[in-house]
Amino acid sequence: MLPLYLMTLLAARVEVAMGAMFLANFCSVLYSPAFSSAYQAVCHPAARGTAAGVSGGTNAVIGAALVTWAVGLLSDAWQPRFGADSLRYAIVAGLSVCVVSAVMFLHARRLVIAARA
């Protein structure tokens, strides 16, 4: 989804941005159930409720609170340099969380494969 969101934020034409946003949102809708089924599949049945709670809480604290706060902070700090585009660049910087998430998923994949072997 990262390339689609970058295309949305950095597109020169509104038509390209709208198309990329549509595809990114479509992928987001597909991602959510896949993410939930992934952590449910690797958890012991007695721990699935806890996993859902930890996942939801972590998504709320990091995604909805900390990243949003950091994007606002960056936007304010970059406003003198980038003007009206400071929010756009701050959101692009906030998308770095997607890269961290992808690396963590790859690491978790290796751990699950090793545990099953």
Kinemage of the C-alpha trace (Angstrom):
@kinemage 1
@onewidth
@group {chain A} dominant
@subgroup {mainchain}
@vectorlist {calphas} color= white
{ca met a 1} P 0.000 0.000 0.000
{ca leu a 2} L 2.947 2.298 0.587
{ca pro a 3} L 3.579 3.003 -3.126
{ca leu a 4} L -0.110 3.757 -3.642
{ca tyr a 5} L -0.233 6.189 -0.739
{ca leu a 6} L 2.972 7.851 -1.938
{ca met a 7} L 1.450 8.159 -5.402
{ca thr a 8} L -1.652 9.713 -3.855
{ca leu a 9} L 0.322 12.302 -1.917
{ca leu a 10} L 2.865 13.151 -4.595
{ca ala a 11} L 0.747 13.004 -7.760
{ca ala a 12} L 0.815 16.034 -10.028
{ca arg a 13} L -2.712 15.408 -11.318
{ca val a 14} L -5.832 14.977 -9.215
{ca glu a 15} L -7.051 12.094 -11.409
{ca val a 16} L -3.918 10.084 -10.634
{ca ala a 17} L -4.221 10.876 -6.923
{ca met a 18} L -7.880 9.812 -6.836
{ca gly a 19} L -7.152 6.548 -8.665
{ca ala a 20} L -4.242 5.749 -6.375
{ca met a 21} L -6.330 6.569 -3.299
{ca phe a 22} L -9.109 4.273 -4.516
{ca leu a 23} L -6.632 1.406 -4.967
{ca ala a 24} L -4.932 2.119 -1.629
{ca asn a 25} L -8.254 2.097 0.225
{ca phe a 26} L -9.276 -1.089 -1.588
{ca cys a 27} L -6.028 -2.734 -0.475
{ca ser a 28} L -6.559 -1.456 3.071
{ca val a 29} L -9.935 -3.168 3.199
{ca leu a 30} L -8.303 -6.423 2.054
{ca tyr a 31} L -5.392 -6.034 4.474
{ca ser a 32} L -7.417 -5.825 7.673
{ca pro a 33} L -9.004 -9.308 7.634
{ca ala a 34} L -5.751 -10.858 6.388
{ca phe a 35} L -3.864 -9.225 9.256
{ca ser a 36} L -6.427 -10.451 11.796
{ca ser a 37} L -6.413 -14.005 10.455
{ca ala a 38} L -2.596 -14.049 10.457
{ca tyr a 39} L -2.212 -13.319 14.150
{ca gln a 40} L -5.182 -15.547 15.009
{ca ala a 41} L -3.619 -18.454 13.086
{ca val a 42} L -0.326 -18.336 14.981
{ca cys a 43} L -1.844 -17.881 18.445
{ca his a 44} L -2.874 -20.643 20.795
{ca pro a 45} L -6.700 -20.752 20.928
{ca ala a 46} L -6.666 -19.563 24.546
{ca ala a 47} L -4.584 -16.509 23.610
{ca arg a 48} L -6.552 -15.311 20.571
{ca gly a 49} L -8.668 -12.853 22.543
{ca thr a 50} L -5.559 -11.383 24.140
{ca ala a 51} L -3.906 -11.135 20.729
{ca ala a 52} L -6.912 -9.276 19.350
{ca gly a 53} L -6.864 -6.884 22.309
{ca val a 54} L -3.133 -6.243 22.069
{ca ser a 55} L -3.401 -5.723 18.307
{ca gly a 56} L -6.311 -3.309 18.602
{ca gly a 57} L -4.708 -1.410 21.471
{ca thr a 58} L -1.370 -1.173 19.719
{ca asn a 59} L -2.999 0.015 16.494
{ca ala a 60} L -4.916 2.669 18.425
{ca val a 61} L -1.946 3.916 20.444
{ca ile a 62} L 0.643 3.870 17.674
{ca gly a 63} L -1.448 4.428 14.545
{ca ala a 64} L -4.166 6.711 15.788
{ca ala a 65} L -2.260 8.584 18.484
{ca leu a 66} L 1.527 8.643 18.213
{ca val a 67} L 1.873 8.736 14.419
{ca thr a 68} L -0.873 11.342 14.137
{ca trp a 69} L 0.839 13.461 16.792
{ca ala a 70} L 4.237 13.076 15.077
{ca val a 71} L 2.784 14.035 11.678
{ca gly a 72} L 1.267 17.179 13.190
{ca leu a 73} L 4.535 18.020 14.918
{ca leu a 74} L 6.517 17.565 11.690
{ca ser a 75} L 3.988 19.561 9.704
{ca asp a 76} L 4.240 22.480 12.120
{ca ala a 77} L 8.028 22.289 12.174
{ca trp a 78} L 8.294 22.114 8.374
{ca gln a 79} L 5.706 24.841 7.701
{ca pro a 80} L 8.274 27.664 7.438
{ca arg a 81} L 10.280 25.681 4.883
{ca phe a 82} L 7.555 23.966 2.810
{ca gly a 83} L 4.553 26.223 3.400
{ca ala a 84} L 1.241 24.631 2.433
{ca asp a 85} L 3.031 21.421 1.405
{ca ser a 86} L 4.378 20.796 4.906
{ca leu a 87} L 1.422 18.556 5.798
{ca arg a 88} L 1.888 16.525 2.623
{ca tyr a 89} L 5.564 15.890 3.407
{ca ala a 90} L 4.813 15.150 7.052
{ca ile a 91} L 2.288 12.503 6.002
{ca val a 92} L 4.872 11.022 3.629
{ca ala a 93} L 7.314 10.844 6.552
{ca gly a 94} L 4.601 9.225 8.674
{ca leu a 95} L 4.274 6.487 6.083
{ca ser a 96} L 7.678 5.247 7.242
{ca val a 97} L 5.688 3.344 9.872
{ca cys a 98} L 4.510 1.122 6.990
{ca val a 99} L 8.125 0.148 6.299
{ca val a 100} L 8.714 -0.652 9.977
{ca ser a 101} L 5.534 -2.740 9.987
{ca ala a 102} L 6.609 -4.662 6.883
{ca val a 103} L 10.002 -5.453 8.418
{ca met a 104} L 8.305 -6.659 11.589
{ca phe a 105} L 5.953 -8.906 9.592
{ca leu a 106} L 8.908 -10.429 7.730
{ca his a 107} L 10.693 -11.056 11.019
{ca ala a 108} L 7.561 -12.629 12.520
{ca arg a 109} L 7.235 -14.843 9.438
{ca arg a 110} L 10.757 -16.165 9.975
{ca leu a 111} L 10.016 -16.822 13.646
{ca val a 112} L 6.815 -18.733 12.861
{ca ile a 113} L 8.553 -20.831 10.200
{ca ala a 114} L 11.377 -21.626 12.627
{ca ala a 115} L 8.930 -22.557 15.392
{ca arg a 116} L 7.006 -24.922 13.113
{ca ala a 117} L 10.165 -26.685 11.886
